[in-house]
Structures are given as structure tokens and as C-alpha cells.
């Protein structure tokens, strides 16, 4: 049993470390009113300018566990242009990554009036990132030419592109992250691919009568990595309750990887396990302020530790545009 846990934990840590090297990790930010963090086409899409702060901590009982912090701002300039910026810090043990993204988006209103929502949006991120690998605590008694014993740093840039479509209560998003191939000097070229491309696609619909206090939003999100061919799907359900002062919202997300990770049992046999996560979330919007919380629980027999906590804080500023006559919380 101990061998099984150790081997699977190492495999899990390796997988999380490799994902942390690909820019901002894809978690559940989009369910806590923070779609711009995933899709550059959402910069300036809402009817008010937005500031969002997130903090995520994994495995409180594990030393040097992964954590992520982001700060973003986006808004509309004129009728059709959206601009945004993202700062982030992602740490995973001895590896850390920091970066900044600048975003340009263009929004096309396809309807004949400003009441019915029919909008097609395009966006592009240009990001500059710094990777750091701290090897100062590594054991140097057994010589390894790859280990320097110091701190290695590498800087590079990449591009994300995406599009979003909103028609009344329906929406769809598609984004390609890390479009450009990049070779990073701090990693061994023979072991790491230059292809960090990741594909995201999501669809959803908001049910409920217009101006009704209650609305319901089922949605799906697919993500896939180009090099490793990993595929996962999110199945989400979200409920909104409107009040005079704002709204309460919450829901549940289920994520499942479609590819299994193999590990060694105590009896020497090999078993495959697909990672799956259950994430309840809740939030409140009060006037122009927003607070959201998510907790992620890993539903597998063999796990390193349970408990992924994330908090989202938000503030909407600037002059609000007239709302559309639809249940479209990401826009209105």
C-alpha cells in the first residue's frame, strides 16, 4: 500500500508540475465570474469594467504544495474594443512561474438593436513569463551534471487566441493557449517538447424567465493538450438568485480525465486510475463587489491529499452599459 501511494503521488506531482509550466493552470475560475482568466475574447465583454483577484492553495497538509495567485483587469474601450491585463504567480515546490498578459479583444454586435444579445467576440493574449527552478536545496553529494545547485531562470513569451459567441441565453467559447512552440533553456530539450498547446471549448445555456429571480445554468467544458493528447471534461450546474442588492449564486462541477494514469500495486500488478474532481462553489455579488469560493475534492482511491481551496474577489467599475433582455450573467 505504501509503495502504491508513493508511486502514484510522484506521478501526480509530475503531472501537476508539467501543467504548471504551461502558463496559468486551468482550474474552476470561470465558474466564479472570472471567464476572462480563461478566454481572452471575454475582455470587455461584460457591461462593466472588471477587476478580479484569485488565490488558490492546494493540499494544506503537504509542504511546498502548489499555489496560484492572479490579478486581472478588463474593460471596454469605445463600442467594440476590449482591453485587459493579467498578472499571475504559480508555485509548485521548487518550480515557480510568474508572468503578465496583455489582451486585445474585438466585439461584433450582430443583432439589429441593443436589446437582444447576439455578439461574436475575438481576443488575443500576449504573455511574457519567467520560469524559475530553485535547486539550492538539492542533494549534491551524488554528482549530477544537470543539477547546478543554484537557481535557474528562463524567460519566454507566448500567445493565446480565442473567440466567444453569445446569443440571448446561449453561449460558447473556444480558446487555444500557448499557440507558439517554445524551447526553454532550463529544461533538457530531449525530455521536454516545445509544444505546450492546450485547447479549451465550452458551451452553456441559462434557463429561466427574463427578470425572474431564479435562473439555472448547465454547462460543459472540454480541454485537451496537443502533445500528450490528454483530454478532460467538466460537467457544471449553476443556480442564480437575484435580489435588489445583487445576487447569490452557487453550484457544482464534476471534472474527469478521459486518460488513465497507471500505478503499481503492492502485489506488483499495474492498475489504471482516471483522476476525477468534485468542486462545489458559492458566491455573492453585492452592488459592484463580488466574493466567490470553490473547494475541490479529488474522488480517487489513491490521492496525495484532499483539499483545494480557492477564493475570488471582484469589483466592477466604470459606467455600466444598458443590460440586454436576456439571462446572460457573464454579460449583464
ZATI-783228 format. One line per 10 residues: number of its first residue (from 1); for each residue x, y, z of C-alpha. Coordinates in pm, whole numbers. Example, Ala and Ser with C-alpha at 12.3 -4.5 7.8 and 13.67 -1.06 7.14 Angstrom:
residues 2
1	1230:-450:780  1367:-106:714
end
This chain:
residues 332
1	0:0:0  280:241:86  454:170:-247  131:231:-431  73:567:-262  429:687:-316  439:594:-684  104:750:-759  190:1065:-562  510:1107:-762
11	318:1061:-1085  56:1312:-975  317:1567:-875  493:1523:-1208  169:1581:-1393  86:1895:-1195  440:2026:-1239  428:1981:-1615  96:2165:-1632  229:2447:-1417
21	490:2512:-1684  227:2594:-1946  111:2935:-1823  -188:2990:-1595  -326:2649:-1490  -686:2577:-1590  -891:2541:-1274  -1251:2647:-1198  -1211:3027:-1210  -1465:3055:-1491
31	-1742:2935:-1258  -1678:3220:-1012  -1747:3504:-1259  -1391:3512:-1393  -1423:3395:-1754  -1160:3641:-1878  -888:3442:-1700  -953:3155:-1945  -1077:3328:-2258  -911:3645:-2397
41	-1223:3710:-2605  -1408:3797:-2283  -1201:4112:-2222  -1453:4395:-2224  -1748:4165:-2299  -1939:4244:-1980  -2144:4563:-1938  -1898:4697:-1678  -1521:4702:-1636  -1393:4429:-1404
51	-1116:4369:-1151  -1066:4012:-1029  -824:3868:-771  -785:3495:-706  -586:3290:-457  -566:2911:-474  -394:2679:-227  -370:2302:-268  -303:2039:-2  -270:2235:321
61	-110:1934:488  166:1898:222  483:2108:234  555:2323:-75  216:2235:-223  107:2414:-543  -48:2758:-512  -166:3015:-763  -237:3389:-737  -381:3605:-1014
71	-484:3968:-1060  -672:4079:-1370  -850:4383:-1507  -1051:4418:-1828  -1296:4659:-1981  -1450:4806:-2296  -1289:5095:-2483  -1540:5254:-2719  -1813:5041:-2874  -1620:4738:-2998
81	-1273:4714:-2842  -1191:4533:-2519  -859:4559:-2334  -724:4363:-2039  -419:4262:-1838  -336:3965:-1613  -61:3918:-1355  -3:3572:-1208  229:3376:-980  225:2995:-986
91	442:2793:-746  485:2417:-731  760:2301:-497  1098:2405:-634  945:2527:-960  776:2866:-990  638:3073:-1273  540:3439:-1292  406:3632:-1582  196:3908:-1730
101	-55:3902:-2017  -187:4192:-2224  -516:4136:-2407  -689:4285:-2710  -1046:4184:-2793  -1293:4289:-3062  -1671:4257:-3018  -1919:4243:-3306  -2285:4307:-3226  -2476:4104:-3487
111	-2828:4199:-3377  -3012:4500:-3518  -3068:4656:-3177  -2905:4690:-2836  -3174:4492:-2655  -3133:4140:-2795  -2788:3990:-2736  -2619:3846:-3043  -2246:3907:-3007  -1936:3748:-3161
121	-1606:3828:-2992  -1241:3762:-3076  -943:3801:-2843  -568:3756:-2825  -331:3740:-2527  39:3816:-2549  217:3690:-2240  569:3720:-2100  663:3455:-1842  956:3380:-1617
131	1026:3022:-1505  1247:2959:-1203  1383:2627:-1078  1541:2652:-733  1800:2373:-690  1973:2519:-384  1821:2255:-152  1905:1958:-379  2147:1691:-254  2477:1749:-433
141	2673:1467:-268  2592:1241:-564  2719:1443:-861  2473:1507:-1142  2583:1742:-1423  2226:1857:-1482  2188:1993:-1126  2360:2329:-1082  2290:2369:-712  2169:2724:-770
151	1862:2888:-917  1790:2858:-1290  1574:3119:-1461  1431:3132:-1811  1215:3399:-1979  991:3347:-2280  667:3470:-2434  366:3307:-2594  25:3386:-2741  -334:3275:-2667
161	-619:3325:-2913  -991:3274:-2864  -1346:3353:-2963  -1681:3373:-2783  -2038:3379:-2910  -2345:3490:-2714  -2698:3460:-2848  -2960:3554:-2589  -2930:3284:-2318  -2684:3061:-2509
171	-2306:3096:-2516  -1997:2917:-2648  -1623:2976:-2606  -1316:2836:-2782  -955:2921:-2691  -612:2794:-2791  -344:2857:-2528  33:2864:-2591  -6:2883:-2968  365:2924:-3042
181	619:2642:-2992  877:2738:-2732  1202:2575:-2621  1303:2670:-2268  1673:2652:-2190  1627:2548:-1826  1474:2214:-1929  1651:1932:-2112  1547:1960:-2483  1541:1581:-2527
191	1291:1542:-2242  1056:1838:-2292  855:1910:-2604  840:2261:-2747  464:2215:-2789  266:2335:-2484  -53:2399:-2683  -382:2349:-2498  -736:2367:-2640  -1043:2482:-2444
201	-1405:2470:-2559  -1722:2529:-2358  -2096:2567:-2413  -2381:2658:-2182  -2738:2782:-2158  -2915:2984:-1886  -3273:2874:-1818  -3530:3099:-1655  -3771:3374:-1748  -3624:3717:-1808
211	-3636:3925:-1485  -3726:3613:-1284  -3538:3594:-952  -3423:3238:-1027  -3214:3109:-1318  -3024:2787:-1387  -2711:2738:-1594  -2587:2394:-1708  -2258:2397:-1899  -1980:2176:-2034
221	-1610:2247:-2084  -1358:2036:-2274  -984:2078:-2255  -710:1889:-2438  -332:1912:-2462  -177:1878:-2806  147:1699:-2718  29:1446:-2458  -325:1403:-2602  -475:1440:-2252
231	-847:1514:-2256  -1080:1612:-1972  -1441:1725:-1944  -1620:1945:-1690  -1993:1898:-1627  -2129:2201:-1441  -2454:2314:-1285  -2505:2667:-1151  -2800:2843:-984  -2860:3220:-951
241	-3092:3403:-712  -3141:3775:-779  -3214:4037:-513  -3249:4415:-517  -2892:4447:-384  -2730:4187:-612  -2741:3809:-640  -2638:3483:-478  -2503:3200:-690  -2357:2856:-643
251	-2330:2515:-796  -2132:2200:-854  -1870:2092:-1108  -1752:1742:-1194  -1424:1704:-1386  -1299:1374:-1524  -985:1297:-1719  -1052:1058:-2007  -699:916:-1987  -590:686:-1706
261	-264:709:-1509  -102:377:-1429  45:289:-1089  199:-17:-924  7:-208:-658  173:-369:-356  140:-713:-521  328:-597:-831  24:-562:-1056  -39:-246:-1260
271	-368:-55:-1218  -505:240:-1414  -689:529:-1250  -860:829:-1410  -845:1143:-1200  -1182:1296:-1116  -1268:1606:-916  -1584:1730:-748  -1596:2107:-698  -1877:2285:-512
281	-1868:2664:-537  -2064:2955:-397  -2056:3331:-433  -2232:3660:-381  -2248:3978:-586  -2333:4285:-377  -2376:4600:-585  -2037:4619:-759  -1850:4377:-529  -1806:4002:-572
291	-1681:3724:-345  -1657:3360:-456  -1524:3040:-303  -1453:2695:-451  -1347:2374:-282  -1214:2088:-494  -1227:1729:-372  -1039:1457:-562  -1255:1144:-592  -996:869:-632
301	-886:573:-422  -521:682:-428  -457:1052:-368  -177:1259:-217  -411:1481:-18  -759:1627:-49  -845:1992:-22  -807:2251:-299  -929:2592:-180  -975:2900:-397
311	-1112:3248:-325  -1215:3504:-587  -1261:3873:-511  -1403:4115:-764  -1508:4473:-824  -1692:4623:-1123  -1613:4984:-1204  -1688:5245:-1465  -2017:5339:-1628  -2245:5040:-1687
321	-2390:4986:-2032  -2761:4911:-2068  -2834:4544:-1990  -2962:4309:-2258  -3302:4146:-2223  -3168:3800:-2152  -3044:3571:-1878  -2677:3626:-1958  -2493:3684:-1627  -2147:3695:-1785
331	-2258:3993:-1997  -2525:4176:-1792
end
